[in-house]
Amino acid sequence: MPIIFKDVKYVYGAKTPFEYDALNGIDLTFEGHKLTAIVGKTGSGKSTLVQHINALLRPTSGEVLIDDFVNGPKNKIKAKEIKELRKKVGLVFQFPEYQLFQETVEKDVSFAPKNFGVPREEAIEKAHEALQRVGLDESFYSRSPFELSGGEKRKVAIAGILAAHPDVLILDEPTAGLDPAASKETMDLFKQIHSEGTDVFLVTHDMNLVARYADRVIVIDDGRIAFDGDPKALFNEDLEQYSLDNPDIYRFAKALTKRGLKLPTRDLRTVEDLAKAIKEAKHE
């Protein structure tokens, strides 16, 4: 689904002493099927950017085209149009478990498809499918979401988004607070969803996730586009200029290179890539 930002500006606190430009002249086009990472320091504008894609925010000036939907400052948008847009564009917030509100897991996850007009029985089937996808079996269906562990709550919240089968999935810091194993499990799920045809946007500060999963990376710096391209190209730049850290595998590879072991850092994405490169370098 094509998404186009045309000279988008967004101002927080307009006409107050706290006014500042969160986005300033954003021009972006998202076409094709790539898993896109959006990164930047805290307060750079990355979360503000993605909230324009499902019209949680409307531009101060400029416009965002999402398929045939226009999100601009002047056009009148009907509630029905907003509902259709949010059916297509699902947003997983940084702590999605805070969105839980129903008395059972089944009711919570089936709420979104029912809200979008799916008959009750079909909505429940979609809820069960989504729960299975995130690793929660039927023993969870009748349980209260508020009695679950933190990780289980997050899975329920994610299932609630997946049950609506969005065309676009926006993930705002989806692994925040998760241990490494849970983080990998969560991201592998989203990678699988992407491989099945859903466009995925990943908002993150974790450059290890960018290295492992992203096809395209956009750096937002003080409300402007500072970089847009291949992750491998970004990691061969000085990331300190963007207040970003290099992924662990790049830092390790560069440390080894300084000690005389020449490694092709541009080709590294995973720990497995690094191990293979070290093995090959030793045999040269």
C-alpha positions, 0 to 999 in steps of 0.5 A: 500500500503506497504511503507518501509524505509531502512536505509534512510539518507538525507543530506541538503547542502551536501559538503557545510558549511551548511551541516547537516543530516536531516534524519539519518538511518531511518528504517520504515515499513508501512503496514496495514491500520492505520492513522499514526501521525509523530511528533517531534520538529521543524527541527526534520526531519518529513516533510523531511521524508514524502517528500520521500514517493512521491519522492519530495526528494530522499535519500542521501543513503538507499532507500524507497520502495513505492509499486513497486516503488523504491526511491533511490539515484542511480536508474534512475526514469522516468518522467512517473514513478514519475507521476504514484507515485504521482497519488497514493500518494497525499501530502497536504502541510502546507498551500495548498491554496498557490498552487492555480493557475487556474482562477476558482475553478472548473478548479483548482480542476479538474487539477490534474485528467486531468493531470493524464490522466482522460478525461475532463468531468470525471475530472470535475465530480471528481472535483465536487465530491471532492468539495462537500466532503469538503463542497463547493457547485456548487455556488463555481464552477465558482468563482475565488479561489483568491476571497475566504476566507482563509478557503475556499481556503484551502478547494479548495486546499484539494479538488484538492488533493482528486479529484485524489483519491490517495491511500495514503494521506500525511497531513503536518500540515493540521490544521495550522491557523485554529480555533478549529471548522474548525480544527475538521471539517477538521480532521473529513473529513480526518478520514472519508477518511481514513475509506473508505480505503485511508492510511493517514499520519499526520505530526503535532505538535498538540498532541491533534490531535494525541490523537483523531485521530492517530492509530500509532505515530512516534516521529522523534528527530534530524533525528532519530526514537525516538518512534514508537508505540501506542499513549496511550503508548507515552502519558504515557511517559515524552514528554518533552524529545522530546520537545512535549506537552501532549494533553490537556485531559491528562494534565487535567486528570493528574491534577485531579489525583494529587487532588485525582481523579484516572483516567485511563489516558491510555484509554483517546483519546477524551474529551468524554472519559475524561468526562466518566472517571470522571463520573465513578471515582466519583461513585467509 
